[in-house]
Amino acid sequence: MDEVRGRADARVHIMISCQEGVTTFRVKNKLYHKVDIHKIWQQGYSTKGAERGIGLASYKKILNNYHNVLPVTAVEEGDFIQELKIQERSGR
């Protein structure tokens, strides 16, 4: 949300689907800053200045506690895409 806030052409696309026991959450927004995809998981890395860069590092730390999730992050055609696939646990 921070990346598109205040932009006239701002759009955030959110998709949620469930197929064959996998729920997928996908968020896509236009990038206005150059992003180093290899650094985005580091605590404190941000394209928006100091005192930032805790969101994706915290997200990764939380996901490390689960074995039934698959996070996918990409930059494609000027868009930042964050996807999370959650496999339904069997026996529940």
Secondary structure, 3 states (H helix, E strand, C coil): CCCCCCCCCCCEEEEEEEECCEEEEEEEEECCCCCCCCCCCCCCCCCCCCCCCCHHHHHHHHHCCCCCEEEEEEEECCEEEEEEEEECCCCC
